[in-house]
Amino acid sequence: MDERITKVEKNLMMGSGKWIADFNESFKSFKVRDVEFDMFIRGNTRTKGFFLSKLFSATVNPNYSVGCFITSSDSVKVDRKFLGKAVAEIHSYMKDNEMKWSWFLIFMTKDIGEMGKQVESIKDQNIGVVLVDVSSGSIIHSNSYLARQAKRYVKL
């Protein structure tokens, strides 16, 4: 599972994630109050580049703080209770750190079952929750623009 998380980290920091934000810091075993995530990747929407890119970014793009929280069912029991608590803790972290939006990626090695329906029912537009079934490769996401876009920018 660590190799999948490392692949996502590398992709966000050096790959297609650069198109959406400048992810520049990552932390393993990142704890937000009572919830520990396998990884947290932080960045902002003010992208870097050469002269014209910098000029465009500085004049048109807002500079929002953004993040990506990642966990797997190998490290924690992912159920309805965990999902609710994790989303609440992500909200509090976002508020405390003035973050505009976040992705929350969950890698499942066990049967998804009811978790798929739980994730699809999340309507929060500031957190894109994405559930990945590692065995089948299927991706289920919450009902938000951010979650739908995660499939494009986060190569799993």
Residue, then its C-alpha position, 0 to 999 in steps of 0.5 A: m500500500d505504501e507504494r500506491i501512496t508514494k505514487v500519488e505523492k509523486n504524481l501530485m508534486m511532480g506530475s499532473g497535480k502541478w496543473i491544479a496546484d503547487f503541492n510542495e510539502s508532504f507528511k507521513s503519518f499526519k495526525v489531526r486531533d484523533v485521526e491519523f492519515d497515512m499522508f498529507i500533501r499541502g500546497n497552494t494554487r499559485t503555480k510556478g513556471f517561467f515568466l509568462s506563467k508566473l505573470f498569468s498566475a500572479t494576475v489571474n489565479p487566486n492563491y488558495s491553500v489546498g491539501c490532500f489527505i490519504t489513508s488506507s484500510d491497511s492502517v485503519k478500520v474504514d467504516r461509517k464512523f471513521l469516515g464521518k470523523a475524518v471528514a469532520e477533522i479535515h474540516s477543522y484542519m482546513k478552517d484552522n489553516e485557512m485552506k480553501w479545498s482538500w481531497f481525501l483519498i481512501f485506499m480500500t483493500k477489503d470489500i467496499g460494501e456500504m462504504g461506496k454508498q456512504v462516500e457517494s452521499i457526501k455533498d460537501q463541495n470543499i472536500g473531494v472524497v475518493l474511495v479506491d478499491v485496490s483489488s478492482g481498480s474502481i473509483i467511487h467519489s463523493n458528489s462534488y466537483l473536486a472529487r470528480q476532478a481527482k480522477r483526472y489529476v490524481k493518477l492511481 
